[in-house]
Amino acid sequence: MNQPLSLDLLAEIAKMAVSHGATDAEVVGLVASEFSVEVRLGEIEKVREANTQGIGLRVLHAGRQASCSTSETSRDALETLVTTAVEMARLTSVDEAALLPSGEDLATDHTAIDWLATVDPQIEALPTPTKIEMARLAEQAARESDPRIVNSEGASCSTINSQTLLVTTAGFAGSYEGTTISLVTAPIARDGDQMQVGYWGDRRRRLSDLDTPVAIGNEAARRALRKLGARQVSTQSVPIVFEASATEDLLESIFEVVSGSAIFRRASFLVGRLGEMVASPLLTIIDDGRLPGALGTRPFDAEGLPTRRTTVIEEGRLCSYLLNTYTARKLRLASTGNAVRGLTGAPAVGTGNFYLQPGTTPPAEIIRSVRNGFYVTEMIGFGFNPVTGDYSRGASGWWISEGQLAFPVEEVTIAGNLSEMLRGVEVVGNDLHFRGRIAAPTIKVDRMMVSGN
């Protein structure tokens, strides 16, 4: 007979693991209620609603570790979960860094931090017809915004109500809840024989923070329309202005090179450079796991350590890597509370709310500062080597001529080196908006190669 997930049940599983020979155990429970609806041309195409739960067990046995998961909570299923994990651990290789965090480092204030605002009762109570109508309104606003919007790839609205539970034999037991709502649409614009798709959406923890369906639809249409008439440009080296959403893509690569996983494996050009100037003095990059109401906010990480605000780069100087317990031990440093995990596998390193601190310059003024250059609004594909910093991505956007957006550009490649790009940031915009765990404003980089026809 299945039992409901609770901290008591997870504590019992951890105790069972020790009784079966594990040195330590870490048990995570995930419970989620998910809803999503997809509409196209005003008609419902797909509705999905699911209630899921799962348990993940990681055991440590004399320097060895293994993990298993199950969605069943019957006595037989839990017995199988424990015995399988312990037997697997006995077969793995010894890794002296594979230990639980010290008990004195564990979070202690996680039961009284409602100010983190990870739950919105309005999302939990949002009726299904309202979610369907939100998707319809977003698509409708896009389609009605301009005669050149001739079709649509649809719109979707989704919500998640979740609970995360964690118990470890290091002495931690805690849980927290979270809500998420997202709304996206993708209209299609046409001018003659050319067709372009514009995608835009918003994702928040609180309903009141979400952009309205009309605003999302209008922005998606604007992004589709501004691509019409796009062409290539000749290969040249010019200043690059990254629109905020493109800067967010760039920030993902920065996270990759400051992650403890890359650092201890020596797979980053920032290995051994703590305390050095690695970027323009205009750049300050922060990871904040306790930013109220943000998507990456939580009271404790996947190992029971308190989340925190970590300044990764301060005015160009590399101040910290992002670490979980394992990578911190490998590097003889302290965890920054950035452990993340699913139901299986050891904890990895992830972001809280990872963002580039905004400047004071409006994006329009940044564009006006460029005589001849490229305004990047979208990047495509993957072309980044974290060891060398070499960076090459497909891109589209607008060509800047005499401080004005002159014509749309597509099917070009921008190339440079991330280390040089960081040092070459000349202006940081004031348009920081959180629509995910990673956020950034518009920036201007002094020079990159644009390869076209």
N, C-alpha and C positions, 0 to 999 in steps of 0.2 A: 504494500500500500504506500502510495506517494505521500510525502510529508511537505508542508509548506516551508519555503526557505526562511530561515531565521538565523540570528547569530548563535543561538544555542545549538542548532543543528550543525552549523559549520564548526563550532567548537568541538562537538562530538566527533566529527570526521577527523579533525586534527588529532584528537586524542587517540582515535583508532589507528591513525597512521603511525604514531609513536609506539603504540602497543604492538604493531606489526614490524617494528625494527627501524623506523625512520628516526634520524637524529633530530630533525625539525620538519615542520610542515606549514604550508601556507594555503589557505582555502579561500577562494573567491566565489561569490554568488552574484549572478546577474539576473534581474527580473525586468521585463520590458513589456509594455503595451504599445504596439505600433500601428499607425494608420497611414494610408496613402491613397490618394485619388489622382488619376490622370484624365484630363479632358483634352479633346481636340475638336476644333471647329464647333465648340459649344456642347459637344456630346461626350458623355462619360465613356471612356475606353477601358479603364481598369480601376477597380477598387480592391484594396487589400487591407485586411485587419488581422493582427496576430498578437497573441499573448504568449510570450516565451519565458523560459527560465532555464538556467544552467548552473552547474557547479564545476569549478576547476580546482584541481588539487596539484600542488607542487610539493614534492617531498625531497628532502636532502638526507643522504645516507653516507656518512664518513667521507665528505668531500665530493660525493657524486649526487646528481640530481636528475629527476624525471618528472613529467607531468601527464595527467590524464583529465578527461572531463566527462560529464554525463548530464543528461536532462532528467534522469530518473532519480527519485529520492527514496525508493523502497529500501528496506534493510539489505536485501540481496544485492541490489545495484550499488549501494554504497560499499559493501564488503568487497565487491569486484573492483570498484574504483580504487580502493585503498591497496588491495593486494597487488593489483596490476602495476600501480605507480611504484610501490616499494620494490617489486621484482625488477622493473625496468631500471630503477636507479642503481641497483646492485651491478648492472651490466655496463653502465656508462663509465667514462674515464674520470679520474679525480681532477677536480678544479678547485684549488684552495680559495679562490675568490667567491665561490658559490656558497654564500652564507646569508642568513637573514640579518637585517640590520640590528644593531645593539638596542636593547630594551630602553635604555635611557634616551635614545634619539627619537622614539616613537611619538606620534601626535597624541596630545592629551586634551586639546580644546575642541575636538571635532563634534562634540555633542551639543555645543551652544554657540553656533556660528550661523544663525539665520541670516545675518547681514550679507552672507555670500550670495543670497538670492538665486539659488540654483533651481528653484521650483516656482512655477507660476500656476496658481489654481485656475486661472482663466483658460490656460491651455488644457489642463486636465478636464475641464468641464465643457470644452468647445464642442458643440453638436456636429454630427456628421454633415447635415445639410449646409451648415455654415462653411465648413471646409471645402465642400464641393463648390459652393457659390464663390468663395475666394479664388479658386483656380479659374472658374469661368470668367470672373470679372477681370482678372489679370490678362487672360488671353483676349477678351473682348476689348479691353482698353488698347492693347497693342494693335489689334486688327482695325480698329476704328480711328487710329491716330493719323493715318495718312493713306491715300489711295494706292500708294505704291506697296503697301503691305498686302500681299495677295494670297498668302497662305500661312500655315502655322504648323510647327512641329508639336504644338500642344502646350499645356501648362500642367503643373502638379502642385499639390499641397500635401504636406506630410507632417505628422506629429509623433513624438516619442515621449512616453512617460516611463522613467526607469528608476530602478533602485540598485545600488551597488553595495555589496556586503563583503567584509574582509575580516578574517580571523587568522592569526598566526601564533605559533608556539613561542614566539619571542615576547608575547604578552600583549598583542594588539587585538582589539575587537571593535569594529565600528561600521557604520553604514551611512549612506547619504542618498538622497533622491535628486532627480533632475528632470527637467522638461525641455523639449526642443520643438520649434515649429519652423518649417521652411516653405517658401512659396517661390516658384520659378516659372518662367514662360520663355518660349523661343519662336518669335514670329519670323516669317520669310518675306523679304522685300525683293521687288523685281523692277528693273529698268531696262527695257529692251530685252536682249537675250541674257542679260546678267541677273543672277539671283544670289542673294546673300542672306545668311541666317544671323540673327542677333539673339544672344542669350543673356538673361539677367534674372537675378533673384535675390532673396534675402533669407537669412537663417538666424534665429534668435532663441534665447531662453525664455523671453517674456513677450507675450502677445503685443503689449503696448509699444515695444521697441521695434516691431516689424514694420517695414515700409508698407503702405497701403497697396492693395492689388492694382489700383489705377496707376500709382507711381511706378510700380514694378513693370507694368505693361508698357507704359509710355517710355521708360528708360530702355526696355528691351527693343522696342520699335526704333528708338533713336539710334541704338547701336547697330541695328540691321541696316537702316537707311544710310548711315554714314560710311558704310562699306561700298555702296554702289559707285561704280566708276573706278574702282581701285585698279592700280597698275603697278608695274615694277619700276625701279629706279636703277640708275647705273651704279656700279660698285664704287664706293667712296668711304672715306673716314670722316665722320661728322659727330657733333654732339648728339646725345640721345636723351630724350625726356621720356621717362617711364610713367605712364598713367598709374594711379594708385593700384588698380587690380593687377597690372603688370609688375609693379614693385613687389606685390605680395608673392608672385611667382619667384622673383629674385630672392626674397627672404627665405623661401623654402630651401634654396641652395645654401644660404648662409647657415640655416639650422643644421643642414647636413654636415658642414665642416666644423661646427662647434659642439656637435653631439659627442658625448663620451665614447660611444661605440666606434666612431671613426677615429677619435684621438688615440685610444689605447691600441688600436690596430695599426696606427701610423698611416691612416688612409685619409689624411687631411693636410692641407698646406698650412694649417694653424697649429700643428703639433709643436709643443715646446715654446709657444710664443706668448704665454700669459704675461701681462704687464707691458707688452710692446704696443706701439702704435701700428695698427693694421688697417685703419680706415681714415677717411676724412674726419677732422674734428667736428664736423656737422652731424656725424652719425652717433646716435645712442640707441642701442637695441636692448630691449628688456623682455624677460619672460616672467609673467606674473600669474601664478596659479590661484590668486585670491582677488582677482578683479571682480567686484560685485556684478552679478548678472551676466557675465561673459561666458561664452561657450566652453572655454578651457578651464573654467573655475571649478574647484572641488576642495574639500577640507583636508584630504590626505591623498597621498599617491598610492600606487598599486602595491606598495610594500608597507603601508601604514605610517610613513613619514609625513610630517606636516608639509603642505605646499607652501610656497613662499614667493617673494618677489626677488628675482635675480637679475642684476645688471650684467649683461653679457659683454657688451661694448659700451664704453662711456666716453663720449667725445673722441672717438677714434681709437681708444685704448682697449685692448682685449683684457677684460677683467675676470671672466669665468667661462668655463665650459658648462654644459648641461649634463647632469650625471644622475644615474641611479646608483644603488648600493654596489652592484657588481662592477660597473665601470669606475666608480670612485675608488674601490679597493685596488683595481688594476693600476690606477694612476696615483695611488697613495694620497687621495684627496677626500673630501667629504661630499656625500650626496647632496644634490640641490633639490631633492624632492620631485624629480621628473620621471619616476618610474611609471610606465604604462604597461598594460597587459590585457590579453583576452583570456579565454577560459583555459587555453593550453599554452605551453611554452613558458620560458622564464621571462621575467619582466624586462622590457626594452626601455629605451630612452625616448621620451616624447615631449611635446610642448605643453605648457599651460596655455596662457595667452601670450603669444610671441609677436612682438610688434616693434616697429621703428618709430621712435618718438618724433612727433611732428615738429616742423619748423614754423615760420611765420609768414611764408610767401604763398599767395594764392596761385593755383595752377595756371590761371590765365597769364599771370605775370611771368611765370617761369617760361611759358611758351614765347611770350613777347621778347624774352632775353636772347632767343636763338635766331641768328640770321639765316642759317641754312642747316637743317638737321632733321631728325626723325622722331616723331611722337609715337611711341609704341603703346598700343592699346590691348594687344593680345599676343601671347607667345605660344608656340606650337612645338610639340616634340620634346625630346630630351637630348641634350648635348653638353653635359657638364662632367668634368673630371675633378673630383674633390681633392685628389692628390696634388695635381699641378695647378688647379684653378682654371684651366682652359674652359671657356664658355662659348657655346655656339647654339643658337636656337632659331627656329623659324619664327617670323614675326609679321604682324600686320599693324596698320595704324594710319597716320597722316604725315605727309611731308610738310615741314615747316619752311616757309620762305619769308624772309624779312619780318619775322616775328608773328606771322599769320599761318593758320592751317590752310595749306594751298590745295592739296588733293589727296585722296585716300591711296594707300599703298598696301600691296599684298604680295605674297610669294617672294619674300626676301629673307635673308639670314643676317642676324646680328652676331658679331663675334668679338671676343676679347678675352681678358683674363679676370676672374672674379676678384683677385687680390688687387689688381690695378683699377678695376671698376670701383671697388670700395674706397680706395684712396682718391679716386677721381670724381667723387660726388661733389658738385659745386653748389647745389641748392636743394633744400628739403622743403616740400610743400606743407601747407597747413590743413590738408584734407584727409585726416586720419579718421576712418570709420570701421568699426568692428562688424564684419559679416561672417566671421569664422574664427578659428583659433589663431590664425595668422593675419595680421593687419599691417598696412603701411600706407603712407601718403605718396603723392607724386614726388619724383626726384629727377634731378638732371645730372647726367654723367658727362664729363668733359669731352670724351671722344671714344667711339667704337667703330669697327668696320661694318658697313652695311653692304652685303653682297647681293646684287640683283642681276639685271641682264647685261 
